[in-house]
Amino acid sequence: MLALDTPTRGRFVGAEHRFPLRVYFEDTDLAGIVYYANFLRFMERARSDMLRLVGVDQRGTLERGEGVYAVADVAIRYRRPAKLDDALLVVSRIETVRAAAVVIHQAVRRGEVVCTEARVTAAWLTPDGRPQRQPYAWVDLFGRVQRGEWA
């Protein structure tokens, strides 16, 4: 059981990472609809949570000067609006693992309704911003997650 002061976190269901969240007033525009750029924030939180759950220590590698993930490409499609107080679920699935990048498909759902979906490419970069190979252990982890062997 989680302590009451533990931050919200997602979980794996097979090869999918599921991250629940609620739409707050700060996430919306004047009409009470989620501002389009905030869907990217929701997806970023879910990706970070997914990496943390599988043991990828982004902060540690950054602090040690080993490298960092950066979003290199996003293809996003907005399908339906989300509104103030909606309970949403960000579903993330690793599509492709490359030597220096990982491609993740993400969908933000309200129940069975897909509000937004995106394909995000996160590249592994040196501290000065050049692409480099991801740590092999992480490539292995991503492959296991992709095959649904993590959960």
Sequence and secondary structure as in RCSB ss.txt:
>XXXX:A:sequence
MLALDTPTRGRFVGAEHRFPLRVYFEDTDLAGIVYYANFLRFMERARSDMLRLVGVDQRGTLERGEGVYAVADVA
IRYRRPAKLDDALLVVSRIETVRAAAVVIHQAVRRGEVVCTEARVTAAWLTPDGRPQRQPYAWVDLFGRVQRGEW
A
>XXXX:A:secstr
   TTS    EEETTEEEEEEE  GGGB TTSBB HHHHHHHHHHHHHHHHHHHT  HHHHHHTTS EEEEEEEE
EEE S  BTT EEEEEEEEEEE SSEEEEEEEEEETTEEEEEEEEEEEEE TTS B    HHHHHHHHHHHTT  
 
